[in-house]
Amino acid sequence: MTAHDRTLQQPVAARAALSARGLSKRFGDFQAIDDVTLEVAEGTIHALIGPNGAGKSTLFGLLTKFIPPTSGTITLGGTDITRFKPEEVVRQGMVRSFQISAVFPHLSLRDNVRVALQHKHGLDRQFWLPERRLNALNGEVDALLDKVGLSDLAGRLASEVSYGRKRALELATTLALDPQVMLLDEPMAGMASADIGTIADLIRRSGEGRTIIMVEHNLDVVEDLCDRVTVLARGAVLAEGSFDEIRASQEVRESYMGAGHD
Ligand SMILES: Nc1ncnc2c1ncn2[C@@H]1O[C@H](COP(=O)(O)OP(=O)(O)OP(=O)(O)O)[C@@H](O)[C@H]1O
């Protein structure tokens, strides 16, 4: 299914999964995020793009409450999370990939997913688990590894697999937390072009029944995957719309896309 098909399937007034109103962040004298209002519709894949230093990572940090805002409000699924702690945001159903779910290089792929699932089920502080609980977890571990195409490598150490497969593993450990909203921070960064299609497919499949907001510099990926695009520049929203609308904007072309992406 293309992003265009997904857009056509959206109800006219889809509910907001995540919204930010008047969000600002100052670092000393520097205004990193300047009065950003953003609405991410439920069930969509929403891209955040913009030149280096535009404030994309800072905005992700604000949304996940790792960075306290100077002003503004954030609502997740109708709940005001502006004053939440990062771990409360996770419990509320929003997870930034590669945040909680760091890959442990010395563990097997299977054990990496198991650790994330134990975290999800609140079992990570228990030294001993009854066999029945362990077996139930094994089924979930296998299903997640299968979902991201890593079943054949389940026993391999994370340090031994390719970069693309580590990224697939990161996606599995994020999915283990079963988030309603997933924030993906440059999922294609450092990826060999042969792996980009595979990871894009994984993201599309992972997005079924969830909302995804992703920072991505690869505009072909954004065009292929994303229903809606917000362009940030100098900490403020420069434009928002479908990829085609964004591409047609003279202002966006001048400040970010250049004339190269047709
Ligand atoms: N803790 C901080 N203290 C001071 N300035 C900061 C801090 N964090 C970020 N900045 C500044 O805020 C601006 C936005 O940075 P940010 O990393 O959010 O941009 P970005 O759009 O993610 O860039 P990139 O695409 O290069 O990752 C930059 O000028 C950066 O130097």
Ligand as a Chemical Component Dictionary entry (heavy atoms), coordinates in Angstrom:
data_LIG
# 
_chem_comp.id                   LIG 
_chem_comp.type                 NON-POLYMER 
_chem_comp.pdbx_formal_charge   0 
_chem_comp.three_letter_code    LIG 
# 
loop_
_chem_comp_atom.comp_id 
_chem_comp_atom.atom_id 
_chem_comp_atom.alt_atom_id 
_chem_comp_atom.type_symbol 
_chem_comp_atom.charge 
_chem_comp_atom.model_Cartn_x 
_chem_comp_atom.model_Cartn_y 
_chem_comp_atom.model_Cartn_z 
_chem_comp_atom.pdbx_ordinal 
LIG N1  N1  N 0 21.378 21.290 24.851 1  
LIG C1  C1  C 0 21.553 22.259 23.940 2  
LIG N2  N2  N 0 22.082 23.440 24.282 3  
LIG C2  C2  C 0 22.258 24.439 23.390 4  
LIG N3  N3  N 0 21.887 24.348 22.089 5  
LIG C3  C3  C 0 21.354 23.183 21.688 6  
LIG C4  C4  C 0 21.148 22.085 22.572 7  
LIG N4  N4  N 0 20.570 21.070 21.875 8  
LIG C5  C5  C 0 20.439 21.515 20.610 9  
LIG N5  N5  N 0 20.900 22.775 20.489 10 
LIG C6  C6  C 0 20.906 23.600 19.276 11 
LIG O1  O1  O 0 19.579 23.616 18.783 12 
LIG C7  C7  C 0 19.600 23.612 17.349 13 
LIG C8  C8  C 0 18.745 22.481 16.842 14 
LIG O2  O2  O 0 19.434 21.269 17.038 15 
LIG P1  P1  P 0 18.791 19.859 16.684 16 
LIG O3  O3  O 0 19.824 18.812 16.980 17 
LIG O4  O4  O 0 17.479 19.727 17.326 18 
LIG O5  O5  O 0 18.609 20.000 15.093 19 
LIG P2  P2  P 0 18.270 18.870 14.027 20 
LIG O6  O6  O 0 17.248 19.439 13.116 21 
LIG O7  O7  O 0 17.947 17.595 14.710 22 
LIG O8  O8  O 0 19.649 18.722 13.246 23 
LIG P3  P3  P 0 20.288 17.453 12.485 24 
LIG O9  O9  O 0 19.479 17.234 11.249 25 
LIG O10 O10 O 0 21.676 17.937 12.167 26 
LIG O11 O11 O 0 20.276 16.296 13.432 27 
LIG C9  C9  C 0 21.066 23.506 16.921 28 
LIG O12 O12 O 0 21.522 24.814 16.596 29 
LIG C10 C10 C 0 21.739 22.983 18.158 30 
LIG O13 O13 O 0 23.091 23.431 18.225 31 
# 
loop_
_chem_comp_bond.comp_id 
_chem_comp_bond.atom_id_1 
_chem_comp_bond.atom_id_2 
_chem_comp_bond.value_order 
_chem_comp_bond.pdbx_ordinal 
LIG N1  C1  SING 1  
LIG C1  N2  SING 2  
LIG C1  C4  DOUB 3  
LIG N2  C2  DOUB 4  
LIG C2  N3  SING 5  
LIG N3  C3  DOUB 6  
LIG C3  C4  SING 7  
LIG C3  N5  SING 8  
LIG C4  N4  SING 9  
LIG N4  C5  DOUB 10 
LIG C5  N5  SING 11 
LIG N5  C6  SING 12 
LIG C6  O1  SING 13 
LIG C6  C10 SING 14 
LIG O1  C7  SING 15 
LIG C7  C8  SING 16 
LIG C7  C9  SING 17 
LIG C8  O2  SING 18 
LIG O2  P1  SING 19 
LIG P1  O3  DOUB 20 
LIG P1  O4  SING 21 
LIG P1  O5  SING 22 
LIG O5  P2  SING 23 
LIG P2  O6  DOUB 24 
LIG P2  O7  SING 25 
LIG P2  O8  SING 26 
LIG O8  P3  SING 27 
LIG P3  O9  DOUB 28 
LIG P3  O10 SING 29 
LIG P3  O11 SING 30 
LIG C9  O12 SING 31 
LIG C9  C10 SING 32 
LIG C10 O13 SING 33 
# 
